[in-house]
Amino acid sequence: MRSASIGSGFGILGMGGYLPSEVVDNEEIARGANTTVEWIEERTGVHSRRRARSGERVADMAAAACRAAMADTVGRTGGRAHPELLVTACSNPDRRLPAHAFDVHSRLELGHIPALNLDAACAGFAQGMVTAHAYYRAGMASEALIVGSHRVEGSVDMTDRRVAPLFGDGAGAFVMGPVPEGYGILGELLLTESTYVEALHAPYPGTVPLGEDLMDMDGHTLTQVFATFLPQMMNKVLGELSMTLQDVEHFILHQANVRMLASMGDALGVDPRRISTVGRRIGNTTSASLPLTSVKAEEEIGFQRGDLILFATGGAGVNGAVIVLRWY
């Protein structure tokens, strides 16, 4: 486990999200999973989620979020977005080859910039932020476009009430680039704890009989693991910056389970008003969760220059990521 406190002047220049128009409520999920609305809401806190329309691909959603983020960059900075790197985060792409990053690139006018896809499940977007920051510090890309996207179809057993209510479709993106010293990413930390590699898994299609390649999740174990190591990671990064949880204005946490977020907030002693729970309305969008939560939090609360924002997420593997950023 290694962290960095570097105050590099690399921050968010623009944000954008895309949510399909179809809203799926708990009544529909309950009918398919042979459960009740009350059971779903008591255990997940999710009230609705979005579904992509027929023929709408994961790369289509990702490209839409990228366009929104680049347009937002123009509005915030008064100048055009000029990404020199595209990082996508997607665990269920439209096809095996070429990589998801190139499918997204082909839908955008980005020239010949390098593109890569990170498959770290729900933590993929945060890993993308850290990767883009590393490119920036190495002098390989002064501006980066990072996008996370997810589509449920074909990956989840919609008759399994343990997983069917949790997930939703969507995409979210950041444009990241130079900001004044003291703003942007101040600290970051990635962690892998592969002891729990089987706690959330899905076999590759074709390696097992049809129908056995869907996601299988041990929710109880995952909740216990993330409730332990994510707070430890938060405190470690903040401690190296001589900060505490009380210095953070906004907690942008992965919307894995709204109930779990509430419990974690209580355990940390954090005012629930500082933790966005957009997952109530859009569910767990996996790698799109952090950017979509950021977009919705700014729309509803508003980020002010100098605000300290803490991003924290965990994904299958299991892996975790924490990023502390000062908003510019």
N, C-alpha and C positions, 0 to 999 in steps of 0.2 A: 504494500500500500504506500503510495507516494503522492505527495501534494506539492503544489507550487503556489507561491504568493508573489506575484510578479508585476501587478499593476501596469500592464503592457500597453494601455491605450488602444485596445481592440474591443469594440463594443457593437451594439445593435444599431444599425442605421435605419432599418425598416422592418416591418412585420406584416405578414399576411396569412389569411386562412381561407380554407374552402370547406364548406359543409354541404352535402347533398340536400336537396329540398325535402325528400321524403322523411317524415318523422314516424318512428316506430315506438308506440307506447307500450306500457307494461301489460296491458290487456292482451295485446297480440303475442307478446313473448310468453305470457302465462299459458295461453291456449296451446301453443306449440310444445311447451316444456312440461305440461301437466303439473302446473303449480299455481300459485295465487299471486295476485298483485301485492298483497300484504307481505307475503314471504319474500318477494323480490325487493321491495322497498325497505323492509326491516334489515335485510342482510347486506344490501349493496348501496342503498341510498340513491340509486339511479331511477329516474322517472321516465326518461325517454332517451332515444339515441337516433342517429341518422343512418339511412341506407342509400347506397349508390343505386342509380337507375340501371336498368338492363343495358348492357353494352358500355357502361361507363367504367373505364379502366383505372387502376391505381395510378398509373402514370398521368392520366388526364387530370385527376384530382391534384396530384403533386404539381403539375405544370400550372394549374389555376392558382394554387397557393403561391407559387413563385412569382407569377405575374402580379398578384396582389401585393406581395412584399416589395417588389421592385417599384411599383407605383407608389407605395407608401414611402419608400426612400426618397423619391422625387418630391413628395409633399413635405417631408420633414427637412430635407437638406437643400432643396432648391436646385439640385443637380441630378443628373441621370445616374442610375445604378450601373456600375462597371465591374461585375464579378469576374474574378480571374480564376475561380475554382468553384465547382459544383459538387456538393456533398449531399447524397440522398441517404435516407435511413428507411429501409423497408424490409420486412421479413416475409411478406407474401406477395412478391412481384407478379406481374402479369404473365411472365414467361421466364424460363431458365436462362436463356441466352438471347440477345446480349443482356448484360447487367442492367438492372432497373435504372441506374444513373444515366445510361445512354438513351433509354426510352424517354426519359424526362428531358434530357438535353435536346433530343430531336424535335421536341415540341416548342422549344424556346430559341430565340435568336441570340445565342451566346458566343458565336464564333468558335474558335478551336480550343477553348479552355479545357483543362483536364476535368474529368468527372469520375467519381467513385461512389460506390454504394457500401454502406455499413449495415451489417445485419447483427445488431445487438438487442433485438426485440424492443421492448418498451424504452430501453435506455439508449437506443440508437441515435436519437436527435442530440442528446447531450454529448455523446461521444463525437458526433459531427461538429459540435461547437468547439470541443477541445481540439479536434483534428484541424479545423480551420485556423484556430489560434496558433497551433504549432506551425502550420504553413506560413502564417503571417510573421511569426518570430524568426523563421528560417529565411525570410525574404523571398518566398516562393509565390505568395499571393497576398496582395494588399487588401483585397476585398473578396468575400466569399458569399455564396448563396447556399444555404443549408435548408433542406426540406425533409420532413417526415410525413409518411402517408400510410394509410391502412384501409383495407377492405375486408370485411368479415367473411363474405361468401367463400365457401369451400374450405375454410380453416377451422370452423367451430361447429360442433354438434348442436343444432338448435333445439334438440329434444332434451338436452342435458341442462337442468336448471342451475347447475353449479357455474356454468360458463356462458350460457345463452344470453342472460340479461346484461352481462357486463360490457360487451364490446359494441363499438359503433364505428362508422366509416367517416373518413375525413382526411384533410391534409393541412399542414401548417409550415410556414417558412420564415426564416430570418435572412436579411442581408446584413452581414457583419463586416466592419472595416475600421479604419483609423478614427479614434476619438481622442480628445486631449488627455494627457497624462493624469492619472488619478481616477479616470472614468473607465468604463468597460470592465472586462474581466479582471478581477483582483486575485482570485484564488480558484483552484480547481482540483478535483480529486476523483480518480476512478478506482474501482475495486472489483475483484472477481472472487467469489466464494463457490467453487465448483463442487463442494460437498453436496450441494442441493441441485445438481445438474438435472436430476430426474423429476424435480418438483413441478416443473412446467416444461412440457416437451410435445413435439409433434413429429412423427416419422416423415421422412421425405416421400412424396408420392411415388409409387412404383416399387418401393422397398418392402411394403407390407400389403396385405389384401385391401381392396377398395373398402373404404369406410373406417379402416383402422388407422388412417393417416391424419385424423383430426386431432386437435389440441386436447391434451389431458393435463389437468391441473390439480395440485394438492394445495388448495387455497389456505387451509389452516397453517401449514408449514410456511408458505410464502409470507403470510401475514406476520407470523412470529419472527421470521428472519429479517424482513424489511423493517419491522418495528424496532429491531435491535440495532442493525448496522447503519441504517440511514441517519438516525440521530447522532450516532457516534461519528459518522463522516461529517455531518454538518458542524458539530462542535470542533472537530479537528481543524477543518478549513478556517472557520471563524477564529479559533484560538491562535492560529498562526498569523492571522491578520490583527491580533489584539482586539478582537470584537467578540460579541456574544449574540445569542439569539434575539435579545432585546433591541439590538441595533438594526435589525432587519425590518424594513417597512413592508415588503411583499414576499410571501412564500409562494413560489410557483412549483407545485408538487405534481408528480405524475398522478393522474386521476384513475388509479387502479381500482379503487373502491372508496366511495365517499365516506362510508362508515369508518374505514381504516384511517382516512385522513383526519376525521374528527377525533378518533382515539389518540392518534399520534400528536395532534395539536394539544390535547389535554395533558399528555405525558410530558410534553416539552414546556408546558406553561405558556403557550403562545395564544394571544387573543385570536379567536376564530375569524374575526373580521380581516385579519392579515393573511388568511389562507383561502385562496380561490377554490371554489367547489363547482366549477362549470360542468364537471362530470355528471352532476344531477341531470343535466339537459342533453349531454352528448355522449355519455358513457366513456369507456376506456378506448381511446383511439390509438393506442399503443405508441408508436414512434411519433405520431402527430400530437400527442397529448400536451407536451410542454409548450410548443409554439401556439397551439390553439388556446390553451389556458392563458398564455401571455396576452394574446390578442383580445380575448374576452375580458380579462382583468383590466387591461388598459381602457377598454371601451366603457366598462362599468365603474371603475374606481379612478383611473388616471394615474400614470406615473409622472413624477415630477423630477426635474434635473437634480441629481444628487441622491435620489432614493436608492437605498441598498436593497437589491433583489437577490433572493437565494433560490436557485433551481435545484431540485433534488428528484431523482428518479431511480427506479430499480427495474431490472428485466430478467428474463429467463437466463439461466446459466449457473447460479444467479450472478448478476452483475449490477453495480450501482455507480451513480455519478452525482457529484455535487459541484455546483458552480456558483461563486459569489460574484456579483456584477453591480457596478454603480452606474445608474442610468444617466445618459447624457441627452 
